[in-house]
């Protein structure tokens, strides 16, 4: 998580929120990185769930999404 936060800070993002969460009886971490109107949410899931996430083919968790406003 810290390497990801440092990466985005190097691109000019500010860490505006970071906290742990419970998932499936274990601990994960989430951070919100902001630059201007861009907000990136990054997660570090508990290590025991990573093999299942890596095997997924449906885009759940391992995706990138962009939300845009229509003027």
SEPA-640164 format. One line per 10 residues: number of its first residue (from 1); their letters; for each residue x, y, z of C-alpha. Coordinates in steps of 0.05 Angstrom, whole numbers. Example, Ala and Ser with C-alpha at 12.3 -4.5 7.8 and 13.67 -1.06 7.14 Angstrom:
<doros>
1	AS	246:-90:156; 273:-21:143;
</doros>
This chain:
<doros>
1	XXXXXXXXXX	0:0:0; 55:49:19; 90:40:-48; 25:54:-85; 12:116:-43; 83:141:-56; 73:128:-131; 10:170:-134; 41:225:-90; 97:228:-141;
11	XXXXXXXXXX	45:242:-194; 18:300:-152; -38:264:-116; -54:277:-42; -73:221:6; -140:247:32; -163:184:69; -131:119:91; -160:67:137; -164:-7:150;
21	XXXXXXXXXX	-225:-50:140; -246:-120:158; -257:-170:102; -272:-243:112; -244:-243:183; -179:-209:163; -153:-138:154; -147:-98:90; -130:-26:76; -159:28:31;
31	XXXXXXXXXX	-134:98:11; -164:154:-29; -115:194:-71; -138:261:-100; -110:309:-152; -156:365:-174; -221:332:-194; -190:262:-200; -201:214:-143; -168:145:-142;
41	XXXXXXXXXX	-187:92:-92; -134:39:-79; -142:-25:-38; -96:-74:-6; -138:-137:7; -119:-188:60; -65:-235:35; -107:-298:42; -157:-273:-11; -105:-254:-63;
51	XXXXXXXXXX	-100:-322:-99; -176:-322:-110; -175:-249:-135; -117:-265:-182; -157:-323:-212; -219:-281:-226; -237:-267:-298; -298:-223:-286; -264:-156:-269; -289:-157:-197;
61	XXXXXXXXXX	-238:-119:-155; -183:-119:-207; -209:-63:-252; -201:10:-269; -263:54:-277; -272:126:-299; -333:166:-280; -347:227:-323; -398:283:-319; -436:304:-381;
71	X	-439:380:-389;
</doros>
